[in-house]
Amino acid sequence: MPRPPSPTGCFRFRFESNHLSQTNHCAHSHVLCAISSWPWGKPMTNAATEAVQVRSLEKSFGEWPVLWDLDLSVPWGQTLVLFGANGAGKTTLLRILATHMRADYGSVAVAGHNLRTRPQEARRRIGVVGHRSLLYDDLTCRENLVYYGRLFGLKDHGSRVDDVLEKVRLSSRADHRVRTLSNGMQKRAAIARAILHEPDVLLLDEPEAGLDRESVSILGTLLAEWTDTGRSVVMTTHDLDLGLDWGHRAGVLRGGKVNFPDSGSTDSGSNTGASGIRQAVADALETER
């Protein structure tokens, strides 16, 4: 199909990021197809050269282009943190990566699986945390995870549930109904759901939102362990300090593309040092105001 017209004044850089609004239909479609797992702590191996590959991605809503000719790659064992103003397209990008939305144009592959031709295979390798927990309020944490474990087809879902509850420090609340938990604990339970089947790629939309300091620390440790095993993370955040602390690379979504300020160009492989990256990202975000 023909491409929509290029957005006026679009920066010819690279850009990417936004919030993840998921419907129950999309979430259950994702879960029902996610039936594979990797042993926790064992380095993940995959024939794909990169965890995420996006080429010439375009997505419009009506006549309004949100993502335009966007290129992106995420190596194995790295966390890519995406910044950007509200409405920049961060959520749209994450929803496309999660197979909850189809792009108008371009190619997207996650863990070596093309999302257009092999979406079910890709879903098995993806874990998603958005602004909704996708947990059942009247079930306990354990009951929710056992339910999802069965949907994932996990043979040892009982022991796996215990493992992830320990990972997010909710073992003492395992048999409490979700509705009785604080917002931060509910978010930690949602993270446990997302990592239950040990996916290769985690997609996190502002995962720190609603978390207290202890929970943020728990999540930071979990993500570091995650990438140490060779898995990858793509996350969005508005917290500059936290994002730069957790991420191996930082991108700013603007004008439908992802700019990598750490390189000063479209080459995302260089690194100008922590202070230089921080200032470059801050400057890029300032131009959005």
C-alpha positions in Angstrom: 0.0 0.0 0.0 1.3 3.6 -0.6 3.0 5.4 2.2 1.2 8.3 3.9 2.8 11.7 3.3 5.9 12.4 5.5 5.0 14.5 8.6 5.9 18.2 8.0 9.1 19.2 9.7 10.0 15.7 10.7 13.5 15.3 12.1 15.5 12.9 10.0 17.0 11.1 13.1 16.1 8.0 14.9 13.4 7.9 17.5 11.3 5.5 19.6 8.9 5.2 22.8 5.2 5.5 24.6 2.5 4.2 27.1 1.0 0.7 26.7 -2.8 0.6 26.8 -3.7 -3.0 26.4 -7.2 -4.6 26.1 -8.1 -7.8 27.8 -8.5 -9.3 24.3 -5.0 -8.4 23.3 -3.6 -9.6 26.6 -5.2 -13.0 26.5 -4.3 -13.4 22.9 -0.7 -12.8 24.0 -0.9 -15.2 26.9 -2.7 -18.0 25.1 0.1 -18.2 22.6 3.0 -17.9 25.1 3.7 -21.5 25.9 7.5 -21.8 26.0 9.9 -21.0 28.8 13.6 -20.8 29.5 15.3 -22.0 32.8 15.7 -19.0 35.0 19.3 -17.9 35.4 20.5 -19.9 32.4 21.9 -17.7 29.6 19.5 -17.4 26.8 20.7 -18.5 23.4 19.0 -17.6 20.1 20.0 -17.7 16.5 18.7 -14.2 15.8 21.5 -11.6 15.7 19.4 -9.1 17.6 16.6 -9.3 20.1 14.5 -6.6 18.3 14.9 -5.4 14.8 12.7 -2.7 13.3 13.1 -1.4 9.8 11.2 1.5 8.0 8.3 1.2 10.5 5.3 3.5 9.8 2.0 3.8 11.6 -0.7 6.4 11.2 -4.1 7.0 12.7 -6.2 8.5 10.0 -4.1 11.1 8.3 -1.9 11.6 11.4 1.4 9.9 11.1 2.7 8.7 14.5 5.7 6.6 13.6 7.5 7.4 10.3 10.4 5.4 8.6 11.6 4.3 12.1 14.6 2.1 12.4 15.6 0.4 15.7 17.7 -2.5 16.9 18.2 -3.9 20.4 21.1 -6.3 20.9 20.8 -9.3 23.2 21.6 -8.7 26.8 20.8 -5.0 26.7 18.1 -2.6 28.0 16.9 0.1 25.6 15.2 3.0 27.5 12.9 5.2 25.5 12.1 8.7 26.4 9.6 11.1 24.8 6.8 13.5 25.3 3.2 12.3 25.9 1.8 11.5 22.5 5.2 10.9 20.8 4.3 7.4 19.9 5.9 5.4 22.7 2.8 3.4 23.5 2.1 2.8 19.8 5.6 1.4 19.3 5.4 -0.9 22.3 2.0 -2.2 21.2 3.4 -3.0 17.8 6.4 -4.8 19.4 4.0 -6.7 21.6 1.9 -7.8 18.6 -1.1 -5.9 19.9 -1.2 -3.6 16.9 0.0 -4.0 13.3 2.2 -1.5 11.6 1.1 0.1 8.3 4.5 -0.4 6.7 7.9 -1.8 7.4 9.3 -4.9 9.1 9.5 -5.8 12.8 11.1 -8.9 14.3 11.4 -10.0 17.9 13.7 -12.8 18.9 14.1 -13.6 15.2 10.4 -13.9 14.5 8.8 -11.6 11.9 5.7 -10.1 13.6 3.7 -10.0 10.4 4.3 -13.6 9.3 5.0 -15.4 12.7 3.2 -13.4 15.4 2.4 -16.4 17.5 6.0 -17.6 17.7 7.0 -14.0 18.7 4.4 -13.9 21.4 6.0 -16.9 23.1 9.2 -14.8 23.5 7.6 -11.6 24.8 6.6 -10.4 28.3 4.6 -7.2 28.7 3.9 -4.8 31.6 1.7 -1.9 30.8 -0.4 0.5 32.9 -3.0 -2.3 33.6 -1.9 -5.2 35.7 -4.1 -7.8 33.8 -4.6 -9.6 37.0 -7.9 -10.7 38.5 -8.7 -8.6 41.6 -10.7 -11.3 43.4 -8.0 -14.0 43.0 -4.8 -14.1 45.1 -1.4 -13.5 43.7 -0.7 -17.2 43.6 -4.0 -18.0 42.0 -3.5 -15.4 39.3 0.0 -16.8 38.5 -1.1 -20.4 38.5 -3.9 -19.4 36.1 -1.4 -17.7 33.7 1.1 -20.5 34.1 -1.5 -23.0 32.9 -2.3 -20.7 29.9 1.4 -20.5 29.2 1.6 -24.3 29.3 4.2 -24.4 31.9 4.8 -27.9 33.2 6.2 -26.8 36.5 4.0 -23.8 37.0 3.8 -24.4 40.8 7.5 -24.1 41.5 7.8 -21.4 38.9 5.1 -19.3 40.6 7.0 -19.6 43.9 10.2 -18.5 42.1 8.8 -15.3 40.5 6.9 -14.3 43.7 10.3 -14.5 45.5 11.9 -12.5 42.7 9.4 -9.6 43.2 9.4 -10.0 47.0 5.8 -11.0 47.3 6.1 -14.4 48.8 4.5 -13.2 52.1 1.5 -11.8 50.1 1.2 -14.8 47.8 -2.2 -15.8 49.2 -3.6 -12.3 49.5 -6.2 -11.1 47.0 -4.9 -8.7 44.5 -7.5 -6.1 45.4 -6.1 -5.9 48.9 -2.6 -5.0 47.7 -1.1 -1.6 47.4 -0.6 -0.1 43.9 3.1 -0.8 44.1 2.5 -4.5 45.1 0.0 -4.9 42.3 2.6 -3.6 39.9 5.1 -6.1 41.3 2.6 -8.9 40.8 2.1 -7.7 37.2 5.9 -7.9 36.7 5.8 -11.5 38.1 3.1 -12.3 35.5 5.2 -10.9 32.7 8.3 -12.9 33.6 6.5 -16.1 34.6 7.2 -17.8 31.2 10.8 -16.4 31.1 10.4 -14.6 27.8 13.4 -13.5 25.8 12.3 -9.8 25.5 10.5 -7.7 28.1 8.4 -4.7 27.0 7.8 -2.3 29.9 5.8 0.8 29.8 6.8 3.2 32.7 7.3 0.2 35.0 8.4 2.4 37.8 5.0 4.2 38.0 3.4 3.6 41.3 6.4 1.9 42.9 8.0 2.9 46.2 11.7 3.1 46.6 12.0 -0.6 47.7 10.0 -1.8 44.7 12.0 0.3 42.3 15.2 -1.2 43.8 13.7 -4.7 43.4 12.8 -4.0 39.8 16.2 -2.6 39.0 17.9 -5.7 40.4 15.6 -7.9 38.4 16.3 -6.1 35.1 20.0 -6.3 35.7 19.8 -10.1 36.3 17.6 -10.4 33.3 20.0 -8.8 30.9 22.9 -10.7 32.5 21.3 -13.9 31.2 21.4 -12.5 27.7 17.8 -11.5 27.5 16.7 -8.0 26.5 14.4 -5.2 27.6 12.7 -2.3 25.9 11.1 0.2 28.4 9.7 3.7 28.4 10.0 6.1 31.3 9.7 9.8 32.0 12.3 9.4 34.9 15.6 10.6 33.3 17.8 9.5 36.2 16.3 6.1 36.6 16.1 5.4 32.9 19.8 6.3 32.3 20.7 4.2 35.4 18.9 1.1 34.2 19.5 1.3 30.4 22.4 0.3 28.3 21.2 2.8 25.6 18.8 5.7 25.6 16.6 6.8 22.8 14.3 9.8 22.4 11.1 9.4 20.3 10.3 12.6 18.4 8.9 13.3 15.0 8.0 9.6 14.5 11.6 8.4 14.8 14.1 7.5 17.5 17.1 9.7 18.1 20.1 8.2 20.1 21.6 11.3 21.8 24.5 9.2 23.2 26.0 9.0 19.7 25.1 12.5 18.4 24.0 10.8 15.1 22.0 7.9 13.8 24.8 5.6 14.9 23.7 4.1 18.2 26.9 2.2 18.8 29.0 5.0 20.2 29.1 6.2 23.8 30.1 9.7 24.9 30.1 9.0 28.7 27.4 9.1 31.3 27.4 12.8 31.8 27.4 13.5 28.1 24.5 11.1 27.5 22.5 12.6 30.4 22.9 16.1 29.1 22.1 15.1 25.5 18.9 13.3 26.5 17.9 16.2 28.7 18.5 18.6 25.9 16.5 16.4 23.5 13.6 16.2 25.9 13.7 20.0 26.6 13.0 20.7 22.9 9.7 18.8 23.3 8.3 21.3 25.8 
